[in-house]
Amino acid sequence: MEVYSLQTAHEVILENTQVYVMWGADILKCNQIDFKVANRGNNPYYDKYAKSNIKFITIDPQYTPIAKKLNAQWIKIRPNTDVALMLGMMHYLYTSNQYDKNFIEKYTYGFDKFLPYLLGKTEDMVEKTPSWASKITGIDEKVIKSLADTFVKNRTFLAGNWAMQRAQFGEQADWTLMVLASFIGQVGLPGGGFGFSMHYTGGGQASSGVMLPGGLAQGKNKVRVKIPASRVSDAILNPGKKIKFKGEEMVYPNIKIFYNVGCNTLGHQPDSNTLIKALRTLDTVIVHEPWWTPTAKMADIVLPSTTTLERDDISYGGSYSQDYVYAMKKVIEPLYESRNDYDVFEEMAKIVGDREWRRFTGGGKTKDERIKDFYERSDCPNYMEFDEFWEKGYVHFEPSEDAYKYVRHSDFRKDPVNNRLRTETGKIQIYSDKFASYKLDDFKGHPIWQEPTEWLGNSKAVAKFPFHVLSPHPTYRIHSQLDNCFVRKLYKVGNREPVLINSDDALKLGIKDGDTVEVFNDRGAVLAGAVVTKDIMSGVISIQEGVWYDPEDESEKRCNAGHVNVLTTNTSTSSMAQATAVNSSLANIKKVDVKPYSGIKAAVVKEML
């Protein structure tokens, strides 16, 4: 997978890259908070980037703090139109004879099937000229051509992102970015090509190459029916409904029980009001969770699990660098009735049967024994014995000199025959015969531009809801984690989640910095604190995802805390992936006078007699 693959090393970029494009990628924010142990190893590199001669360009509706730090040229793009921009650039590169013919011929498949679409001879019969792209994206035609010239004439690295995929037809964006990189022809060259994870958990850091401790095996799931992760509400409310998924037809099961483990589903799923409606139709909702989350509040049964401070465990730092393994030692004994996740699952295994219990426990081993086993089945004992590791608290692995020279896809470029990509043809798939064979209306054999239902180019929709809602990852949280603690005080506005609004838009609406505003559409409404800024383009507002849902009153008409998924669409990206399309959502905004809000209330804990 491109998403979780090792990225080109920072050292290589600093030495070779002339143009670095942050295509919707905030390379700083998501590197601050990790889903494992936080890794700040990228911070020194950002300082080096700022002092380098690299030209940084950010293509984004927002001008991010890292873009400011790197003094990046800001290309303001209308949300959800990245594919159109890329197509316009590729059309220009082709017609000006600047595209890399040799690279296309040697390393890609399907150019001949894609080109007619680019030239307006198939599908919509519209030529994808820079002028055409300009009308869709809001970017001047001259700027589009200039960008293409800059990319192809310099060693250029395209840092993609994941958020573009979280939109209707969003899969097309990352696919098209790979095709654009192929037109430029620098894939596999030092400091060139593309990467999709430079913004994520240490992307760009050199890897230790050490085999780290694994975790508990998932085992074989005997339940064959699976539903796409973002289709929870749809599946619960529509048993027996047939949908397309990955080229096949599937049927939603009749769901009666919902078992939620370590996930704030009400914080993650789109269109919160529809999800609430769905959860209330179920016979039983079970939540297995340390915190009194909005999802836990809706449960019939809560299994209180321990936090990381109340149990022994093992973890590592840096998803890509993998240069540390940590002994996560228990600090306090479990509070109240909380139990270790492992203990809960072990009890469940016992209920199923002795065989299942023995499989889960590795033959009846204790938790401490399992932790030691995981450590000793890795490369770690070659560096430090377990007892010493547990006493010291960590073991560090220094990456090799070669690791600092790593170039993504360099082996493929040197020898595409013996270093095939994991694709149908072993090459970059500009066209996929497999995808084409599915005959889907919204996912073809090659990248295409399709208008989302909700976007700023839909004049009818915009007349009612004139703002495109962005819902990026938070700065001080990872998803909904930490919204119930002191970090809220660092950035909340009136104890509510901030909403960024362009200063010109705010002036027209009479909104001032710090005002409480209502953001609303047909799906619901939220209250938020206004942050008036020039760092977001006109017609776009931004509310970070992950806020804990907290209805204003029993009517549940508005969320007091600013939970953006009250507003986001439950439309899927496409019938291929059926993923979430939250970034294709429109809304309106207005200033309101409301009662002060004190924030999420802590749970009242009563000891059982």
N, C-alpha and C positions, 0 to 999 in steps of 0.2 A: 504493500500500500504506500502511495506517495505521502499520505498524511502523516504516518508515524515513522517514516524513514529518516535515517540520519541525514542531516543537512550539511551543505558545504561549510567547511570550517571558517570561522571569523578571520583567522590569520590569512587564509587564501583570499578572502574578499578584500581585506585591507591592502594586500599586496597587488591585486590584479584588477579589481572592479573599478570602473570609471563612472558608471551610472548605476545607482541602486534605487529600484522602484518599489516603494511600499504600496502595493495595490490593495488598498483596504486593510492593510496589515498594521496593527499597532504592535510593533516589535518589542515595546517596553512593558506594557501593562500586564499581559498574561505571563510574563517571565518573572513577575514579582511574587506571585502566589502560586504554589504548585499543588497538585492533587496528592502528592507525596510530601517529602520534606522540601521546604522552600529552597530554591536554588537562585542565588543572586550572582552567579558566575558570569552572566552577560553584562552586568553593569559596567565593569571596566572597559569592555569593548565599545559600548555606546560612547564613552568618553573619547576613546581612540577614533571612532567614526567621526565625532564632532570636530576633531582636530585634523582629519584627513583631507585629501583633495578630491574625495568622491563627491559627485553631484547626486544629491538625494532628491527624489521626486515622490510626492504622495498623491495618489489618486483616490479621493475619499470625500464624502460629503462633510466630514469633520476634519479640522486641523488639530491633530493630536499633540499632546505634550512632547512626545518623542520627535514628531515632525518639526516642532519649534526648536528643540535642542539641536537637531541636525540641519536647521535652516533649510528645510526642504521646500522645493517649488510645489505649490499647492494647485492641483488640478481639481477643480470643483466639479464633481460628476453627479448627475441626477441619479438617485438610488435605483438599483436594479437594472441599470443600462450598460453595465460593464461589457457584456457580450457585444453590444452594438459598437462600442468604442473599439474593441479588439478587431471586429470584422472590418470596420472602416480603415484601421491601420493596415490590416493584411491586404485589403484591396489596393491601398496606395502602394505598399511595398511590392505587390505583384505587378501593377501597371507601370510603376517606375523602374521595374527590373532590378530592385534592390534585395529581393528575397533570396535566400540561400538555396539555390537549385540543387546543389550537390548534397547538402544535408537532407533535404526533402527526399531525394531519390534514394539515398543510402540508409537513412535511419527512420523513415516514416512509411506508413501504409495508408493508401486511400486518398492521396492528394487529388488524383484525377476525378474522383467522385465528389469531392468537396468543392473544387474550383468552379464548376458550373453554378452552384448555389451562390458562391461569392460574387459571380459575375451576373447574377440575376436571371439565370436560364432555367432554374428549377424551383420547386417549392412555391414561395410567394412571388416569384418572377420579378423581384426588385433587386437592382444592383446595389451592393453594399459599399457605396462610395463614401469618402470622408464627409461629403455634403449630407448624405443620408444619415450618417452616424451623428453629425452635428445637431440635426433637428431632434434626435431622440435623446442624446446625452446632455445637451445644453452646453457643450464644449465647442468653441469656434473651430471651423474647418482647418484654418491655418495652424492652430495649436495641435490638432490631431496629426497633421502631416509632419509638423516639427517634432512631435514626440516620436513618431515612427523613424524619422531621420536620425534622431538622437540615439535611439535604441540600436539601430543597425550599424551605426558608424562608431560606436563605442562598445567596450566590453561591458555588457549590461546584465545585471542580475534582477530578475523579477521575483520579488517576495510576495507570493500570493497569501491567501487567508482562507479560513473556513466559513466566515460569516456570509460570504457571497452565495454559498450553497444553501443557506437558511432562508431562501426566498423562493417564490414560485418560479419554476424552471431553473432553479439555482444550480443544478448540476452542470448546466451548460457553461457557466462562468469559468470554473476551474478547468474544464475540458478545453474551452477555447483559449485559455491562457497557455496551456501546453502547446496548442497548435500555433499560437503567436510566437512562442519561444522557438518553435521549429522553423518558422519563417525567418526569424532572426539568425538561427543556425548556430547558437553558441552553447547549446546543451552539452554538458560534459567537459567544457573548457574551464580552466581555473578562473573563478570570479564571474562566470557567465551562467546562462541557463535560468533555471527557476527553482523555487522551493516553497512548499506550502506550510512549513512549520517553524519559520524563523521567529514567529511571535509566541511560541508555545514551549514552556517548561525546558528552557535551556537549548533551544534550537540554535545550531551554529557552533556549539561547544564541541571540543574534541572528545571522542569516546574512549573510555578506558579499554574497551574490548573484553572486559572480565565477565565471566558467566556469574550472574548474581543469584542470590537465593530466590527460589520460586515461592509460590503460595499454595494454598489448598487447591487441589484439582476440582474442577467443576463437576466432573463425572458425566455420565451419559444421561441426558434428559429423555425420558421415555415419552414425554408429551410431544407429539409431532406438530401440533398446531402452534404456530408462532404468528405474532402480529407485529408490524413495524412499530418502532419505539414511539413515534409521534402520533399514532392512530389510536391511543388509549380511549379517548372519549368516543370516537366514532365507532370503535369495536364494541364497547359496552352498550351503547344506545341502539346499535343496529345488528343484532345477532342474525346470522344467516346471509348478511349482505356479501355480495361478491365484488372483489376488487382485483385489479391487476397489481402484481408486485414482482419485480425483477423478471419480467417477461412471462410470468405464470399467473394463473387465476387462483385466488385463495378465497376461502369463505370464513367470515368471522364466526367464532364459536359463541355459544350462549354463556356469557360470563356471569357468575353468581357471587364469587368470592374474590376479593382483591387483597393480596398480601404484599405490602410495601416494605422493603428492607433497605434501610439506610439511604432513603431518597425522599426528598420533599417534592413529591409528584405535583402537588398543587402549585409549586413554585416553578416547575420546569415545563409543564405542558402548556400549549397555546390555548387561548380562549377559555380563561378560567371559569367563567360562568357556565359554559357548556360542560366542563369537566365536573363542576360541583353538581350539576343536574345529573350527570352520569353516575357519579359515586353514590348519590342518594337512591338510585334504583337497585343497588346491589343488596344481596341478603346480608353479607358480612364484609366489613372492611377491617383488616388487621394491619397495624403499623408497628414495625420493629425499628426502634429509633431512640437515640439518647435525648433528643430535644422535643419540646412541646411546639412542634412546627404546625403550620396551618393544616397540613395533611393529617398529623396526629390528632388534631382537634376534631376531625371528621370520623375518627375510627370508632368501631364498636369494641375492639380489643387493642390495647397497647402493650407491647412487650418492651419494657424499658431496658435498653442496652447500655453498657458502659462506654464512657468516653475513652480516648487514647491515654488519658492520665490515670485511668483506673484498671489498666491491664498491661501485661507484658506482650510485646510484639516485636517485629523486626521489619525494617523498611530500608529504602535506599533513596538517595538524592540525585536528581537530574535524570529525567527520562531519556535524554540523549547522551549526556556525559557519563552517567552511571559510574561515578567516581567515588561515591561514599556508600557504605552500608552502616545503618544505625541500629543500635540496641534501644528499642523504645521501652524503657523501664517504667513499671507502675510507680506512680508518685503517691497515690492515696488508695485506700481500700474502696471498693465500690460503695457508692452512696445509696441509701434507701433500699429499694428492691431491684436495682439494676443488676443485670447479669451480662457476663461476657458473651458476645455473639457466638463464639465457639461452643460455649456451654449450652446455649439455647438450641443450636443446630444438633449438637450431640444428643440432647434429650429427644429431639424429634427423630433422629436416626434410630434411637432405641425403640421408639414407638413403632416405627416401620418394621424393624426386625434386627436380629443379631448380626446377620450378614451385612446389612447396610451400616450398622453401627461400627463394625470392624473395618469396613471400607473407609468410612469417614475418619476414623481415628487412627488409621494406619496400623491396624492390628491391636488396638486398645492402648495406644500411647497417650501420655498426658500432654497438655498444652506445651509445657516446658520442653518435653522431649521432641515434640514436633518442630518447635522453633530451632532447636539444636540440629535436628535432621535437615531442615531446609538450609541452614548455614553450611553444614558439612557436605551437602550434595552440590554445592557450588564451587567456584574457584577460590573462595575466601580462605579456607584453611591453608592454602599455599602461601598466604600472606600473614595470617595470624590465627592461632588456635582459638576455638570458640570461647573457652573460659577467659582468656586474656581479652578477647573482643568484648565479652559481656561486662567485664570489669572496667575496661577503658571506655566503652560506650560507642565506639565507631572504629571503622577501618577505612583507610583512604587508598585509592589506586590512582597512580599518576599515569595519564595517557602517554602513549609512545610519541616520539617525534613525528612518525608518519601520520599519526592521527590528526595532528595539527595541519597536515597538508591535504586532508581529505577533500575530494571534489565529487559532488553528487553526479552520478551517471558517467564518470570518467572511464570506467571499465567498458561500459556499453559503447562509448564513442571510439575507444581504441579497437575494440573487436566486437561488433554487434552480433556476430554469429555465435561465438562461444560465451558471450555475456548477454544473452537474450533477456529482454524485459519480460515480466510476467503478464503478457498480453496475448491476444489471439495469435498474432503473427510474430511476437518477440520484438516488435518495433513500436514506435509511438503511433497510436491509432488515431489518425485524422478521421478515418472512417472505420466503423465496426460492422462487419457483415452479421455478427451475432445480434447486435442491437437492432439492426435494420430488419432482421427476420422476425422480431417481435411485433412489428407493424403497429406500433403505438402512435396515437395522434400527437402526443406531447413529448415524445422522445424518439428522435430519428437516428439514422446511422452515422450522422456527423453533427457537429455543433450547429445550432440554429438560434436566431433571435426570435423570441416570442414575447408578446406583451403580457405582463402580469395583469390580473384582474384589478388589483389595487396598486397604482403607481401614479406619479405626477403627470404622466402623459394621458391619463384617462380623464378627459374634461368633465364628463358627467359625474364621476365619483368625486373629483376635486371640488366641484361646485358645492358639495355638501361637507366634505372633509378635506380641507385644503393642505394638510400637512402630512408628510411622510414620516412615520414613526420608526426611528432606529432603536434597537434594544441591544446595545453592545454588552460585553462582559464588564463587570464592575471593576473598579480600581482597587477597592479594599476588601473584596470578598472573592471566593471562588464559587460561582453560581449563588446559591442562597445561604451558603455557610457564612457564619459570623454576623448575620443581620440581627441577631439577638444579643449582641454584646457591645462593649464599649466603642468599637470602631465606628459605630453609627454616628457618634458625636463628632467625628473628624470631618464629616462632609454633608450630613443631612441639612436640609433647609426647612426650618420649622418642624423638625423631627420627621419630615417626609423626604422621599427620594427626590433628588434634583431632576428637573427637566431643562435641558439646554435649548434655548431658542435664540434665533438670530436677532441682533439688536434692531434692525429695520422692521422685522416682523413684530417685535415686541412693542416698538413705538406706535405702530399702526393700531395695535390691539389695546394700548394703554396698560401694558404689563411692565412692571419695574422689577429690578433684581430683588429677590427675596419675597416677592408676592406669592400667595397661595393661588394656584390655578387648577382648573378642572380640565383634564384631557379626556375626550370622549369620542365614541363612535357608536354604531348600532349594537356592538357587542357588550359595551359597558362603559364605565367611567372611573377615573382615578383622580385623587388629589395629589398634587406635587408642588415642590418649591421651585420657583422660577430662577434660572441662572441665565441672565442676558449676556450674550457674548457675540463677538464677530467670528469666532472659531467654528461656526457651523453655518452652512449655506442657507440662504433664504428658502422657505418652503419645507424645511426639514426640522424636526425636533428629535431629541434623544433622551431616553430614559433607560438607565442600566437595568439589566435583567437580574432576577434573584431576590427581589424584595419580598418579605413575608406578607402574604395576603392578610389584610385586616379590614373587614367591612366597617363602614362608617357607623352603621346601626343595623338592627335586625332585618331591615328591608333588603340589605345587601346590594343597594343600588350603586354605591360607590365604594371603592377601596380607599381607606384613609391614608394608607402608607405609601401609595404610588406603585403598586405591583403592576408592571407593564403588561403582563400576560392577560390581564383583564381586557386589553385592547387588541391583542394580536390575533391574526386569523388562524383558523383551524384547517385552512386549505393545505393540501400536500404539495410538495415541490413538483412531483410528477407521478404518473402511474408506474414509472420505473422504480424509483426509490421510496416513494411514499414518506418522505422525510418532512420535517417541520419547515414551514414557509413564513415564519414569524416576521421576517424582515420585509414582507410585502404587505404592509398594513398602513392604512390612512386613518387620520383622526382630525379633530378640531381642538382648539384650546381657547380658554377664556379665563379672565380673572374672576375670583369668587371671594366672598366674605364667609368664613366658616369659623367654628369654634377652634381654639387651640388644640393641638394634638400632642399628647405626651409620649407617643410611641408604643411599640409592642409591649404589652403587659407580661410580666414574668408569670410562670405557672405557680399556682398555689399548691405546695406539697404537704400532704397530710399523711402522717405515719399510720399504718394500719394497726389496729389494736388486736 
